Amino acid sequence: MPKQGGLTLKQQIFVREYLKNPNASQAALVAGYSKKTAPWIGQALLQKGYIIEALGNISAKVEDKLAISVERVLAEYAKLGFVNMADFIEVQRDGTAYCDLSRLTRDQAAAIQEINTEEYVEGKGEDSRPVRKVKIKLHDKKGSLDSIARHLQMFVDRQEVNVNIISQDERRERLSAIMEAARARALPAPDLE
């Protein structure tokens, strides 16, 4: 198969599909591997350094193109988490709230999930008057603050545990070895190119 950038066509398709949906079996199926072998070929491809490098390179290019960074994501969370309804309303002398969106900043607008305006006439005859109600729904403030707190590790319970625990990497390695031994006995070696 023709290679581009060191990857076969199937591997290129696998990388593209895996970036869309990080399901190795599904990506291998779309890339053209058989239904029978796709689950373990997908996992085998994810163990290859050149596949991991290709995934990383494409992800980095997309992040650079879109200017995605930790700082930018945290800044968006901050817009949502630190917004205050007082930024949108002005309390009148009679205690009613008046909403003036003409001074709305870009950061304040980012925190708004929905604006509903309802207009109607209240009263009858000479006592009638037009009424305009504006409802502003902000994005999830608590969820945003929780995300910031998790990033800052503000609420991590720190406890010492003296238990012999196998690391996730070691568990994966043991499982991979068992699966590889089983495959070697059951199936012919696949063509990963």
C-alpha positions as CSV (number, residue, x, y, z in Angstrom):
1,M,0.0,0.0,0.0
2,P,1.2,3.5,-0.7
3,K,2.8,5.3,2.2
4,Q,2.5,9.0,3.0
5,G,4.4,10.4,6.0
6,G,5.6,6.9,6.9
7,L,2.1,5.5,7.3
8,T,0.2,3.1,5.0
9,L,-3.2,4.2,3.7
10,K,-5.0,2.0,6.2
11,Q,-2.9,3.5,9.1
12,Q,-3.7,7.0,7.9
13,I,-7.4,6.3,7.9
14,F,-7.1,4.6,11.3
15,V,-5.4,7.8,12.7
16,R,-8.0,10.1,11.1
17,E,-10.9,8.0,12.4
18,Y,-9.4,7.5,15.9
19,L,-9.1,11.3,16.2
20,K,-12.8,11.7,15.4
21,N,-13.9,9.0,17.9
22,P,-11.3,7.5,20.1
23,N,-12.5,3.9,19.7
24,A,-9.7,1.8,18.3
25,S,-11.9,-1.1,17.1
26,Q,-14.2,1.2,15.2
27,A,-11.3,3.2,13.7
28,A,-9.7,-0.1,12.5
29,L,-13.0,-1.2,11.0
30,V,-13.4,2.0,9.0
31,A,-9.7,1.8,8.0
32,G,-10.5,-1.6,6.3
33,Y,-9.4,-4.2,8.8
34,S,-11.7,-7.2,9.2
35,K,-14.5,-7.3,11.8
36,K,-12.8,-10.3,13.3
37,T,-9.4,-8.7,13.8
38,A,-10.3,-5.0,14.1
39,P,-10.6,-5.0,17.9
40,W,-7.1,-6.2,18.6
41,I,-5.4,-4.6,15.5
42,G,-6.8,-1.3,16.7
43,Q,-5.2,-1.8,20.1
44,A,-2.0,-3.1,18.5
45,L,-1.8,0.0,16.3
46,L,-2.1,2.2,19.4
47,Q,1.0,0.6,20.8
48,K,3.1,1.6,17.8
49,G,5.3,4.6,18.3
50,Y,4.7,6.0,14.8
51,I,0.9,5.8,15.2
52,I,1.1,7.6,18.6
53,E,3.4,10.2,17.0
54,A,1.0,10.7,14.1
55,L,-1.9,11.1,16.5
56,G,0.0,13.6,18.6
57,N,1.2,15.6,15.5
58,I,-2.3,16.0,14.1
59,S,-3.8,16.8,17.5
60,A,-1.1,19.5,18.0
61,K,-1.7,21.0,14.5
62,V,-5.5,21.2,15.3
63,E,-4.9,22.7,18.7
64,D,-2.4,25.3,17.2
65,K,-4.8,26.1,14.3
66,L,-7.7,26.7,16.8
67,A,-5.5,28.3,19.4
68,I,-6.6,25.8,22.0
69,S,-4.6,25.9,25.2
70,V,-5.0,25.3,28.8
71,E,-5.0,29.0,29.5
72,R,-7.8,29.6,26.9
73,V,-10.0,26.8,28.3
74,L,-9.5,28.1,31.8
75,A,-10.3,31.6,30.7
76,E,-13.6,30.4,29.2
77,Y,-14.4,28.5,32.4
78,A,-13.6,31.7,34.4
79,K,-16.1,33.7,32.2
80,L,-18.8,31.3,33.1
81,G,-17.8,30.7,36.7
82,F,-17.2,34.3,37.8
83,V,-20.1,36.0,36.0
84,N,-22.7,37.8,38.2
85,M,-26.3,38.5,37.4
86,A,-25.6,42.1,38.6
87,D,-23.6,42.5,35.4
88,F,-26.8,42.3,33.4
89,I,-29.5,44.0,35.5
90,E,-30.0,47.3,37.2
91,V,-32.3,47.4,40.2
92,Q,-34.8,50.3,40.1
93,R,-36.0,52.4,43.0
94,D,-39.2,50.4,43.2
95,G,-37.2,47.1,43.5
96,T,-37.8,45.9,40.0
97,A,-35.0,44.9,37.8
98,Y,-34.2,46.5,34.5
99,C,-32.1,44.7,31.9
100,D,-30.0,46.8,29.6
101,L,-28.0,44.6,27.2
102,S,-26.6,47.6,25.3
103,R,-23.5,47.6,27.5
104,L,-22.9,43.9,27.3
105,T,-19.3,42.9,26.9
106,R,-18.0,40.0,24.9
107,D,-17.0,38.2,28.1
108,Q,-20.5,38.7,29.6
109,A,-22.1,37.5,26.4
110,A,-20.1,34.3,26.6
111,A,-21.6,33.5,30.0
112,I,-25.2,33.7,28.6
113,Q,-26.8,30.5,27.6
114,E,-30.2,31.8,26.6
115,I,-32.2,35.1,26.4
116,N,-36.0,35.0,26.2
117,T,-38.1,38.1,25.6
118,E,-41.8,38.2,26.2
119,E,-43.9,41.2,25.2
120,Y,-47.5,41.7,26.0
121,V,-50.1,44.4,27.1
122,E,-51.1,44.5,30.7
123,G,-54.5,46.0,31.8
124,K,-57.4,47.3,29.7
125,G,-58.4,50.6,28.1
126,E,-56.6,53.7,29.4
127,D,-54.9,51.6,32.2
128,S,-53.2,49.3,29.6
129,R,-49.5,49.4,29.3
130,P,-46.9,47.5,27.3
131,V,-44.8,45.0,29.3
132,R,-41.5,43.6,28.2
133,K,-40.0,40.8,30.2
134,V,-36.5,39.6,29.6
135,K,-35.3,36.3,31.1
136,I,-31.6,35.6,31.1
137,K,-30.3,32.1,31.7
138,L,-26.5,31.8,32.4
139,H,-24.4,28.8,31.8
140,D,-23.7,26.4,34.7
141,K,-21.7,28.5,37.1
142,K,-21.2,25.7,39.7
143,G,-20.0,23.3,37.0
144,S,-17.5,25.8,35.7
145,L,-16.2,26.5,39.2
146,D,-16.0,22.8,39.8
147,S,-13.9,22.4,36.7
148,I,-11.6,25.2,37.7
149,A,-11.3,23.7,41.2
150,R,-10.5,20.2,39.8
151,H,-7.8,21.8,37.6
152,L,-6.3,23.6,40.6
153,Q,-6.7,20.4,42.7
154,M,-8.5,22.3,45.4
155,F,-10.6,19.5,46.7
156,V,-8.3,16.5,46.4
157,D,-8.5,14.3,49.5
158,R,-5.0,13.3,50.4
159,Q,-4.7,10.0,52.2
160,E,-1.8,7.6,52.5
161,V,-2.6,4.1,51.6
162,N,-0.2,1.3,52.3
163,V,-1.6,-1.3,49.9
164,N,0.3,-3.1,47.2
165,I,-1.6,-1.9,44.1
166,I,-0.7,-2.8,40.6
167,S,-0.5,0.3,38.4
168,Q,-2.8,0.7,35.5
169,D,0.1,0.5,33.1
170,E,1.4,-2.7,34.6
171,R,-2.2,-4.2,34.5
172,R,-2.4,-3.2,30.8
173,E,1.0,-4.8,30.1
174,R,0.0,-8.1,31.8
175,L,-3.3,-8.1,30.0
176,S,-1.6,-7.4,26.7
177,A,0.8,-10.2,27.2
178,I,-2.0,-12.7,28.0
179,M,-4.0,-11.5,25.0
180,E,-1.0,-11.7,22.7
181,A,-0.2,-15.2,23.9
182,A,-3.9,-16.2,23.3
183,R,-3.9,-14.6,19.8
184,A,-0.6,-16.3,18.9
185,R,-2.3,-19.7,19.5
186,A,-5.6,-18.8,17.9
187,L,-5.0,-16.5,14.9
188,P,-2.4,-15.9,12.2
189,A,-0.4,-12.8,12.7
190,P,-2.1,-9.7,11.0
191,D,-0.6,-7.4,8.4
192,L,-0.5,-4.1,10.3
193,E,0.4,-2.2,7.1
